[in-house]
């Protein structure tokens, strides 16, 4: 019997746990450990920070979905990893012994590297932080002033930095106060759109043009020195790394990307981590000194793509984590079966960036220069694609195994409970289906008997028949989706995307950039 322990219940840890449990033998065990009881979809955190998503839209308890697959879940932080004795000590007092350990804890922000960073700026690394950023932003719009969106030296995954700046621009325009709010983007990158990838390609011109169009100022090669309650102090370097200019940026609201480091309990592991507490891995995503320890996601120590005047971390995305996760699962199974391992090099860079009503999609292959493909496209379809990808991924995590499909009456029963409570004047449960809203009419012809039953039910409940039918149908569609297996969920996601893109008011393909050898 093999025991695989996975530290972390996020995008990396949960998807790997699902895949491993499905491919290991019936007597093999998979245990997931996390200090948080909820799974949450990290790429949607900027939307939560803008009030465009609720926490409940992207976060939910993960235990039921793991245990439905026969995966053990332990809600506890990690106290210490002892790879010499293949042991993990947990904060709740438990001790786990493993045959294979997969570290997928994500990273923590090293906010103590810059004075005032933790006290006077906000972050969206976790949904809790995004909710606090939203509360501060709602207070800010009552008394608008300058905004600074920045990244500390050594920060990684800078795509959301631009995304958040563009989202703020779009939201302030909707509130008709954009002209009262100067926005400055502070980045350690040598130019806008570098993103830690190296190689000057299509992204530089496209990102620079987008910043100019939205009147967002940018300071590159920026080293943030300290942050005060209403001022951010930055030194700007030249291409040689010499001090070029200092800036004292007035600030009424700020969101910053800190440099990443390992989480507590991992960063102290002997022989596993670098000086920042990130896990050192080889091309097979396993630790060179302890080959039964693998790592995946933001907790992995990735070398920078090139040398820059201000240190810069490597990019990452859900796509990259998924592809690396496939390699990790394949290599864990190969190692257990004494089969050859597969390298995860070269990687591809691929992500979607929302810009309010539009967006940008980026593909770079391989991720590091010199590369053969450097592709970027902009258009409204990217915004819709990111919305759709969020729904697809969350549905995929919540997908029940075939043997544990929920009752088909679950959501309809919840709807009826709420409607009956409203009729009796009692406090009603929170609706799982949001009634109303706009949409295209759908012509449906019911046989006489169910049509009469619907009208009678509506009359009994004091509801308008068409409105009640709309809510019942919406609930029934969700119940039907819960019965699908994974291939059909993916097929439905593709069909949904095609329908939504086809219905967009603007069918402009956007601007396309191709480049090779950069």
VOGU-3710 file (C-alpha; in Angstrom, 3 decimals, decimal comma):
1> xxxxxxxxxx> 0,000/0,000/0,000  1,277/3,477/-0,957  0,535/6,633/1,015  0,769/9,965/-0,826  0,526/13,091/1,351  -0,343/16,387/-0,348  0,211/19,655/1,517  -2,233/22,282/0,247  -5,862/22,255/-0,913  -5,707/24,901/-3,615
11> xxxxxxxxxx> -5,661/24,725/-7,398  -2,450/22,671/-7,446  -3,117/20,356/-4,503  -6,752/19,465/-5,185  -6,351/18,762/-8,900  -3,304/16,575/-8,194  -5,175/14,741/-5,432  -8,110/13,993/-7,736  -5,806/12,674/-10,464  -3,647/10,562/-8,138
21> xxxxxxxxxx> -6,577/8,959/-6,353  -8,137/8,041/-9,697  -4,929/6,382/-10,939  -3,531/4,720/-7,813  -4,641/1,306/-6,646  -7,722/0,722/-4,477  -5,608/0,078/-1,352  -3,400/3,139/-1,877  -4,129/6,236/0,213  -4,098/9,946/-0,604
31> xxxxxxxxxx> -4,207/12,474/2,248  -4,626/16,218/1,728  -3,549/18,623/4,481  -4,493/22,312/4,535  -4,628/25,075/7,109  -7,746/26,375/5,341  -11,015/24,498/5,119  -12,085/26,149/1,851  -10,895/25,778/-1,716  -10,900/29,094/-3,542
41> xxxxxxxxxx> -10,226/30,064/-7,157  -7,281/32,457/-6,812  -7,463/34,125/-10,278  -10,842/35,631/-9,340  -9,459/37,438/-6,272  -9,104/40,757/-8,176  -12,828/40,535/-9,015  -13,639/39,955/-5,334  -11,516/43,008/-4,447  -13,620/45,076/-6,881
51> xxxxxxxxxx> -16,939/43,742/-5,605  -17,591/41,975/-8,915  -17,641/38,558/-7,235  -18,848/37,304/-3,881  -16,709/34,993/-1,805  -19,374/32,307/-2,191  -18,940/32,463/-5,984  -15,346/31,210/-5,846  -14,835/29,574/-2,423  -16,431/26,563/-0,751
61> xxxxxxxxxx> -15,563/23,829/1,796  -13,377/21,225/0,084  -13,710/18,321/2,551  -16,943/16,856/1,068  -15,500/16,769/-2,460  -12,259/15,118/-1,354  -13,941/12,555/0,888  -16,471/11,710/-1,856  -13,469/10,434/-3,827  -11,974/8,517/-0,914
71> xxxxxxxxxx> -9,332/11,172/-0,210  -8,655/11,897/3,464  -8,666/15,587/4,436  -6,944/17,021/7,522  -7,656/20,638/8,409  -4,400/21,722/10,013  -1,327/23,781/9,332  2,084/22,159/8,858  4,423/22,530/11,805  7,510/20,823/10,382
81> xxxxxxxxxx> 8,625/18,605/7,495  11,284/16,012/8,327  12,308/14,471/4,995  15,079/12,384/6,591  12,477/10,334/8,467  9,693/10,766/5,822  7,505/12,514/8,358  5,274/15,607/8,490  4,373/17,096/11,871  1,086/18,989/11,942
91> xxxxxxxxxx> 0,040/21,895/14,139  -2,894/19,869/15,475  -0,447/17,332/16,938  -0,845/14,656/14,253  2,189/12,994/12,665  1,967/11,743/9,068  4,344/9,263/7,475  4,446/9,180/3,693  5,847/7,228/0,796  5,583/10,283/-1,465
101> xxxxxxxxxx> 5,119/13,897/-0,409  3,718/16,567/-2,745  4,118/20,148/-1,506  1,457/22,400/-3,052  0,955/24,949/-0,289  1,226/28,051/-2,443  3,343/30,924/-1,175  3,119/33,717/1,345  3,904/37,386/0,755  7,176/38,605/2,276
111> xxxxxxxxxx> 5,649/41,880/3,419  8,307/42,535/6,049  10,931/43,252/3,354  9,518/46,755/2,787  8,678/48,983/5,776  4,976/49,822/5,852  3,973/47,330/3,141  1,780/45,228/5,434  0,352/48,197/7,324  -0,571/50,608/4,526
121> xxxxxxxxxx> -1,267/48,542/1,402  -3,613/45,743/0,488  -3,087/42,411/-1,264  -5,214/39,937/-3,225  -3,101/36,793/-2,853  -5,875/35,186/-0,795  -9,625/35,743/-0,864  -9,516/36,993/2,756  -7,136/39,739/1,662  -9,309/40,511/-1,361
131> xxxxxxxxxx> -12,334/41,038/0,916  -10,340/43,443/3,105  -9,170/45,279/-0,038  -12,803/45,604/-1,143  -13,846/47,108/2,190  -11,038/49,672/1,925  -11,891/50,400/-1,715  -15,546/51,068/-0,891  -14,409/53,564/1,718  -11,953/55,062/-0,783
141> xxxxxxxxxx> -14,587/55,838/-3,448  -16,383/58,027/-0,900  -13,254/60,189/-0,721  -11,313/59,625/-3,971  -7,620/60,349/-4,328  -4,488/58,940/-5,975  -4,179/55,154/-6,389  -0,928/53,184/-6,611  -0,897/49,585/-7,826  2,583/48,177/-7,352
151> xxxxxxxxxx> 4,894/45,209/-7,056  7,850/44,782/-4,717  11,320/43,785/-5,945  11,389/40,042/-6,552  7,602/39,814/-7,007  6,265/36,990/-9,173  3,139/36,431/-11,280  2,747/40,041/-12,418  -0,126/39,533/-14,871  -2,718/40,310/-12,144
161> xxxxxxxxxx> -0,831/43,551/-11,387  -1,951/44,952/-14,739  -5,330/43,266/-14,487  -6,126/44,979/-11,214  -5,020/48,387/-12,513  -7,294/48,019/-15,551  -10,194/46,797/-13,387  -9,898/49,863/-11,152  -9,874/52,092/-14,235  -13,046/50,416/-15,545
171> xxxxxxxxxx> -14,817/50,575/-12,176  -13,994/54,255/-11,598  -15,333/55,094/-15,054  -18,593/53,343/-14,203  -18,780/55,450/-11,060  -18,017/58,634/-13,084  -15,072/59,575/-10,852  -12,135/58,384/-12,969  -10,997/61,947/-13,763  -10,576/62,586/-10,028
181> xxxxxxxxxx> -8,308/59,560/-9,489  -4,764/59,450/-10,896  -3,542/55,838/-11,144  0,156/54,934/-11,058  1,502/51,441/-11,689  4,848/50,692/-9,992  6,699/47,634/-11,293  10,181/46,105/-11,001  9,963/45,087/-14,687  12,361/46,804/-17,121
191> xxxxxxxxxx> 9,373/47,644/-19,369  5,586/47,239/-19,260  4,530/43,727/-20,168  7,863/42,041/-19,388  5,981/39,839/-16,874  9,146/38,010/-15,855  9,319/36,247/-19,226  12,293/38,049/-20,765  12,673/38,683/-24,474  11,087/41,845/-25,826
201> xxxxxxxxxx> 8,079/40,671/-27,805  4,511/41,626/-28,631  3,443/42,255/-25,050  5,553/45,407/-24,573  3,835/47,442/-27,267  0,354/46,118/-26,493  0,582/46,698/-22,738  2,176/50,150/-23,178  -0,598/51,167/-25,564  -3,282/49,897/-23,160
211> xxxxxxxxxx> -1,758/51,901/-20,288  -1,664/55,034/-22,435  -5,263/54,541/-23,567  -6,451/54,282/-19,969  -4,180/57,114/-18,771  -2,432/54,905/-16,224  1,075/56,169/-15,422  3,820/53,577/-15,047  7,221/53,535/-13,338  9,451/50,638/-14,433
221> xxxxxxxxxx> 12,716/49,390/-12,902  11,126/50,498/-9,634  12,447/49,540/-6,236  9,914/50,358/-3,523  11,805/51,680/-0,484  9,145/52,320/2,163  5,457/53,031/2,487  3,858/55,660/4,704  0,131/56,174/5,387  -0,334/58,524/2,418
231> xxxxxxxxxx> 2,964/58,284/0,482  4,890/55,533/-1,300  8,635/56,109/-1,745  10,167/54,572/-4,868  13,569/54,754/-6,523  13,680/54,258/-10,287  16,806/52,622/-11,750  18,240/52,860/-15,249  19,089/49,898/-17,500  22,502/49,556/-15,827
241> xxxxxxxxxx> 21,013/49,363/-12,346  22,038/52,881/-11,288  19,705/55,245/-9,475  17,881/57,391/-12,025  15,153/59,185/-10,076  13,301/59,044/-6,772  9,530/59,333/-6,461  7,310/60,224/-3,497  3,899/59,072/-4,736  0,828/60,416/-2,929
251> xxxxxxxxxx> -1,577/57,600/-2,240  -5,113/57,264/-0,886  -5,496/53,567/-1,759  -2,947/50,958/-2,786  -2,700/47,270/-3,674  0,778/45,688/-3,814  2,254/42,384/-4,977  4,917/41,316/-2,458  7,774/38,955/-3,219  6,871/35,312/-2,598
261> xxxxxxxxxx> 8,309/33,075/0,100  7,525/29,680/1,530  4,717/29,266/4,044  5,479/28,556/7,695  6,244/24,884/8,266  7,740/24,509/4,801  10,374/27,244/4,711  12,237/25,649/7,626  12,488/22,199/6,027  16,169/21,182/5,867
271> xxxxxxxxxx> 17,497/20,484/2,367  14,175/21,203/0,658  13,999/24,969/0,265  16,041/27,968/-0,869  16,780/31,119/1,131  13,194/32,367/0,626  11,654/29,100/1,760  10,529/28,024/-1,725  10,932/24,346/-2,623  13,903/23,477/-4,840
281> xxxxxxxxxx> 13,040/20,998/-7,610  14,707/19,479/-10,675  13,257/19,168/-14,168  11,001/16,355/-12,917  9,526/18,645/-10,214  11,096/16,590/-7,403  13,643/17,707/-4,859  17,212/16,729/-5,885  18,175/15,600/-2,361  14,897/13,862/-1,497
291> xxxxxxxxxx> 13,493/12,234/-4,664  10,264/11,159/-2,929  9,364/14,845/-2,367  7,710/16,732/-5,229  6,449/20,322/-5,408  3,887/22,106/-7,535  2,574/25,654/-7,960  3,624/28,943/-6,381  5,692/27,200/-3,663  8,264/26,077/-6,272
301> xxxxxxxxxx> 11,563/27,985/-6,521  11,713/29,094/-10,158  14,813/30,821/-11,533  14,255/34,200/-13,265  14,060/34,142/-17,052  16,770/36,814/-17,374  18,751/39,300/-15,324  17,004/42,624/-14,735  18,099/45,826/-12,921  15,540/45,124/-10,195
311> xxxxxxxxxx> 15,047/41,454/-9,208  11,959/39,887/-10,751  10,265/36,551/-10,123  8,980/34,088/-12,700  5,393/34,081/-14,016  2,778/31,442/-13,283  -0,833/30,716/-14,217  -3,583/28,142/-13,719  -2,683/26,751/-17,138  0,976/26,310/-16,150
321> xxxxxxxxxx> 0,013/24,739/-12,816  -2,347/22,318/-14,542  0,296/21,245/-17,074  2,934/20,900/-14,347  0,394/18,980/-12,267  -0,051/16,463/-15,063  3,737/15,961/-15,110  3,900/15,626/-11,307  1,164/12,986/-11,249  2,790/11,112/-14,115
331> xxxxxxxxxx> 6,195/11,189/-12,401  4,865/10,121/-8,982  3,188/7,116/-10,597  6,292/6,408/-12,693  8,551/6,543/-9,640  6,281/4,204/-7,697  6,343/1,812/-10,666  10,063/2,169/-11,435  9,302/3,724/-14,831  11,168/6,601/-16,557
341> xxxxxxxxxx> 10,271/10,119/-15,435  9,168/12,940/-17,753  10,658/16,452/-17,783  8,374/19,482/-17,486  10,810/21,577/-19,579  10,152/23,463/-21,792  7,180/25,210/-20,250  4,568/27,338/-21,952  3,273/30,667/-20,671  -0,450/31,121/-21,215
351> xxxxxxxxxx> -3,006/33,242/-19,401  -6,075/35,460/-19,687  -6,135/39,014/-18,319  -9,396/40,843/-17,704  -9,449/44,563/-18,469  -13,028/45,406/-17,501  -15,080/45,172/-20,677  -12,235/43,714/-22,721  -9,140/41,609/-22,065  -5,878/40,176/-23,367
361> xxxxxxxxxx> -4,793/36,588/-23,967  -1,090/35,721/-24,001  0,825/32,663/-25,209  4,587/32,213/-25,139  6,221/28,926/-26,101  8,598/27,988/-24,660  8,311/30,276/-21,655  11,968/31,320/-21,667  13,863/32,961/-24,580  14,736/32,202/-27,246
371> xxxxxxxxxx> 11,180/31,244/-28,084  9,383/30,182/-31,242  5,914/31,517/-30,451  5,078/34,895/-28,928  1,371/35,577/-29,375  -1,053/38,071/-27,930  -4,637/38,909/-28,809  -6,988/41,508/-27,362  -10,747/41,722/-27,521  -13,997/41,498/-25,600
381> xxxxxxxxxx> -14,003/37,740/-26,077  -11,075/37,426/-23,618  -13,132/39,000/-20,834  -15,895/36,478/-21,515  -13,394/33,626/-21,807  -12,024/34,363/-18,345  -15,526/34,470/-16,862  -16,267/31,159/-18,516  -12,984/29,574/-17,401  -13,744/30,484/-13,793
391> xxxxxxxxxx> -17,111/28,722/-14,004  -15,575/25,715/-15,740  -12,781/25,288/-13,192  -14,997/25,741/-10,128  -17,509/23,257/-11,578  -14,674/20,820/-12,271  -13,507/20,935/-8,637  -17,075/20,523/-7,395  -17,819/17,668/-9,786  -19,112/14,681/-7,850
401> xxxxxxxxxx> -17,843/11,204/-8,705  -20,388/9,159/-10,618  -21,089/6,928/-7,615  -21,790/9,915/-5,372  -23,983/12,102/-7,583  -26,263/14,333/-5,486  -30,020/14,008/-5,419  -31,662/15,497/-8,489  -34,098/17,345/-6,239  -31,425/19,201/-4,239
411> xxxxxxxxxx> -31,571/22,672/-5,810  -35,260/22,491/-6,686  -35,977/21,554/-3,061  -33,941/24,552/-1,887  -35,882/26,795/-4,251  -39,245/25,495/-2,998  -38,169/25,907/0,634  -37,309/29,550/-0,028  -40,557/30,250/-1,924  -42,693/28,664/0,813
421> xxxxxxxxxx> -40,850/30,635/3,479  -41,465/33,858/1,567  -45,183/33,021/1,284  -45,511/32,378/5,022  -43,610/35,525/5,920  -40,777/33,600/7,592  -37,071/34,439/7,051  -36,100/32,783/3,794  -32,837/30,920/3,175  -30,359/32,525/0,816
431> xxxxxxxxxx> -31,402/31,641/-2,756  -29,085/29,275/-4,614  -30,577/30,569/-7,857  -30,646/34,324/-8,363  -34,047/35,097/-9,898  -34,686/37,786/-12,452  -32,057/39,322/-14,671  -32,034/39,789/-18,394  -31,673/37,068/-20,965  -32,834/35,822/-24,311
441> xxxxxxxxxx> -36,353/34,348/-24,331  -36,449/30,577/-24,741  -39,601/29,161/-26,310  -40,706/25,995/-24,489  -43,946/24,096/-25,103  -45,166/22,040/-22,148  -47,710/19,240/-22,463  -51,095/20,166/-21,014  -50,772/18,274/-17,725  -47,445/19,752/-16,498
451> xxxxxxxxxx> -48,537/23,151/-17,820  -51,691/23,046/-15,687  -49,654/21,753/-12,732  -47,205/24,673/-13,106  -49,980/27,243/-13,237  -51,698/25,660/-10,223  -48,430/25,631/-8,285  -47,771/29,278/-9,144  -51,280/30,248/-8,031  -50,849/28,340/-4,776
461> xxxxxxxxxx> -47,562/30,120/-4,045  -48,778/33,515/-5,173  -46,204/33,675/-7,971  -46,419/34,611/-11,638  -46,236/31,344/-13,683  -43,503/32,472/-16,096  -41,299/33,762/-13,268  -41,703/30,543/-11,284  -41,018/28,457/-14,398  -37,805/30,436/-14,980
471> xxxxxxxxxx> -36,511/29,725/-11,462  -37,491/26,052/-11,592  -35,811/25,578/-14,957  -32,624/27,306/-13,763  -32,519/25,012/-10,712  -33,183/21,950/-12,875  -30,333/22,857/-15,243  -27,894/23,033/-12,317  -29,131/19,675/-11,044  -28,694/18,173/-14,503
481> xxxxxxxxxx> -25,107/19,490/-14,676  -24,257/17,752/-11,411  -25,006/14,415/-13,079  -22,419/14,886/-15,846  -19,075/13,125/-15,854  -15,842/15,071/-16,464  -15,698/14,689/-20,291  -19,259/15,990/-20,561  -18,488/18,885/-18,185  -15,626/19,889/-20,498
491> xxxxxxxxxx> -17,830/19,491/-23,583  -20,497/21,661/-21,956  -17,892/24,308/-21,103  -16,807/24,459/-24,752  -20,394/24,687/-25,965  -21,170/27,391/-23,399  -18,158/29,422/-24,496  -19,169/29,187/-28,161  -22,702/30,337/-27,364  -21,579/33,239/-25,169
501> xxxxxxxxxx> -18,977/34,505/-27,629  -21,529/34,220/-30,424  -23,930/36,423/-28,445  -21,421/39,191/-27,666  -22,576/42,586/-28,962  -19,159/43,124/-30,492  -17,709/40,328/-32,613  -14,459/42,166/-33,346  -11,514/39,739/-33,258  -9,265/42,339/-31,645
511> xxxxxxxx> -5,622/42,937/-32,422  -3,336/39,981/-33,016  0,432/39,949/-32,598  2,747/37,214/-33,856  6,468/37,037/-33,277  9,172/34,438/-33,609  12,660/34,091/-32,264  12,248/36,712/-29,539
//
